[in-house]
Amino acid sequence: MERIAVCPGSFDPITNGHIDIITRGSFIFDKMYVCVLNNSEKTSTLFTIDERLELIRKSTKDIPNIIVDSFNGLLIDYARSVNAKVILRGLRAVSDFEYEMRITSMNRKLDRDIDTFFIMTDNSYSFLSSSIVKEVAKYGGDVSDLVPPVVNKALKHKFSKK
């Protein structure tokens, strides 16, 4: 039986912390869907869904068992649609745990056959978030060691227009 996981996120933009989780997950699962979900709690995004999908594809091009996709609606419905039995989430710090616990509990209520696995991100990325990257890049700070090169270039391009 093929081990299929979904690794969801808003990925606005994808960071090296995300890449760390995706890469490590790719060694555990036969197939992994990296899925950009439209998060109803995040009202404004820097990159469109299509731009994020393209940045993820380019950033993960060397990982053969990754499928990049997007989805609107409930994550559990998406997981069912691709026959995933696992949702893979990254944890940076204890502060992530309470939010993730609520989401995991609801997903478990919706479908007891789909489990959530957590991977702690590498310590060098424990402070890293897409929001912090955008804020630093917006004001011309160097984020080149925090994001894939294609993302760094895209950030520079976006903020040169503003």
N, C-alpha and C positions, 0 to 999 in steps of 0.2 A: 504494500500500500504506500502510495506516494505521500510524503510528509509536506504539506502545503501550509504556508503561513501568510498572513497579511501584516504588513508593517505600515500602519496609517500615520498620517500627520498632515499639517498644513504646509510644511516645507517652504516657508516664505521668508528667506530662501533656505535651501538645503545647506547644512553646515558640515564641517568635518566630524562633529559629534554624531550627526545623523549617519554619515558615511561609516563611522566606526560601528554603530549598531547594525546597519544593513550588512556590512561586510561580515561581521561575526555571525549574524543570523544566517547568512548564505552558506556557512559551513555546517549549520545544524539542520537546515531544511532543504528538501530536494528542489522546491520551487517556492519563491517568495514574491508576493505582490507588494510593491512599494506603491501605496495608494494615497493620492492627494484627495483628502476629504474636504468638502466645503464645510468649514466649522462655523456654525451659526453664532458662536460667541465672539468670533473675530470679525469685526465689522469692516475693517479696511485692510487691504493687502497691497503690498508694493508690486508684486508680480501677478500677472493673470494666471489662471489655471494652466493654460497652454504654455506659457513661459516657464512655469514651475515644472511641468512635465518634461519639457525639453532640457532644462537645467539638470534635472534628476537623471534623465537618460544619458546625457553627456558625462555626468559625474560618476555614473555606475556602469559605463560601457564595458568595463573589463570584468564585470561580475556576470557570468553566463546564465545563472539560474534566477535572475531578477526580471520581473515583468513590471513595467511602470504603467500605472493606470490612474483614473480618477473616478470619484463616485459621489453622488448626492444621496442623502438619506441616512439610514441607520447602518453603522459599520457591520453589525451582526448580519444584516441582509446581504451586504456585499460579501462577507466571508462565506456565507452559505452559497452564494452564486458562483464562487470559484472553488468550492469544495474544500475550503480551508478549515482545519480543526484547531488552528492556533492564531491568536493575535499577538504579535510581537511588539513590545513597547520598550523604550529606553527610559532609564531612570538616571537623573543627574545627581540628585541630592534628596535628603529626607523630605524636603519641601514638596517634591513631586509626588510623594507617596499618597498623601490624602486624596488629592484629585484623582490619581490613577486608581485608587481603591474604590472610589465611588463609581467610576466608569466601568471598572472590571466587575463590580457587583451587579450593576444593571445589565451588562452584557451576559453575565452568567444566569441572571433571571430570565432573560430573553431566549437563551439557548444554552442548556447545560452541557451540550456536546462540544462546545467551542471554549477552549481554555485560553487564558492570557499568560504569556511568558514575559518576564522582565529581564532585561540585561542592563547591568550597570555600565554606564559609559566609562570610557577611559578617564582616569583622574585628570588628565590634562584638558579635558573638555567639560568638566563638572560644572563650570560657571557659564558655559556657552549656551546661548539661545539665539534664535533667529532675530528676536526683538533687539537684543544687545548688538548683534552684528549690524542690523539696519541703522541703529542709532549712531554707532561709531562711524560707519561708512558714510552716512548722511553728512557728517561734519568733517569728512576728509581723513578720518583715521585709517590706519593700515590694518586691514582684516585679512590680508593675504595668507596668513598661517592658520586662519580659522575656517576658511571656506575653500572648496575646490577652485582651481584657477578660472574655470569658465564662469563661476558664480562671482568671483572677484571682479572680473571684467564686466559682467552684467550689472553689478552694483555701481561700478564707476560710471557706466553708461547711463543708468537710471538717474543717478544723482547729478550728473553733468547737465541734465535737462531742466533741473529745478532751479 
